[in-house]
Amino acid sequence: MANTPHELAEEFPAEAGKISALKETDTHFARLVEEYHEINRAVHRAETLVEPVSSEHETEMRKKRSALKDQIWQRLSA
């Protein structure tokens, strides 16, 4: 899985430096980023059938990923 889609650096390329800095200084932000990476990789494994899940579960994981991305963006744009 060398190229997992929807990584934060890909989603917010202009904010890469800010993401890195906030991860170092804001524990809540760091937790959001870690949770995002975990769910994003789980979605990718489901999409590529490495770890198949029901369509309902995959949809729920995508919704969670989207909600986390929204929270991360709120912190980045604050």
N, C-alpha and C positions, 0 to 999 in steps of 0.2 A: 504494500500500500504506500508506495513512494509518493504518489500524487493524490492525496485525499482532497476532494473538492470542498469548497466553502471554508477553508482555513481562514482565520481572522486576518492574516497578512494579505490574503487575496480579497477578502470582503472589504477591508478598510486599508488599502495600501498607503494612503497619505497619512495614516495615523499610526504606522508601525512604531515609530519612536515613542509616541505618547503611550501606546499599549505597553511597551517594554518598561517605561518609566513608572507608569501606574501600577504595574505588577509588583514593582519593587517597594512602592510606598503605600499602597492601599490593599490591605489584606482582603477586604470584601471583593474588590475588583479582581484580584488574583484568583480568588475562589470562583468567581463568575467565569473567568477565562478558562480555568481548569475544567470546570463543569461543561462549558461549551465544547472544549476539545474532546472530552470523553463522549458526549452525546453525538457530536459530529462524526467521530470515528465509528461509533455504533451504527449510525445511519448509513454510513458508507459501507460497512460490512454487510448490513442488511440489503442494501441496494445491489451489491455485487454478489450476493448469495453466498458470501463466505460464512455468514451466520444468519441464515434465513429466519424471518419472523413473520407473524401474521400481518396482513395489510393494515389492520387496525393498530397494532403495536407500532408499526413503522410510521403511520400517520401521527400517532401520539409523540413519538420521538422527534419527528420533524417539527411539530408544534412547540415542543420544549426547546429545541434548538433555536427556533425563531424567537421565542420569548427571551431566551438568554441573549441572543444577538441584539434584541431591542434594548435590554438592560445595559449591555456593554456599550452600545451606541449612546445611550443617555448619559452614562458616566464619561464617555469620551467627549461629548459635546457640552458638558457642563462647564 
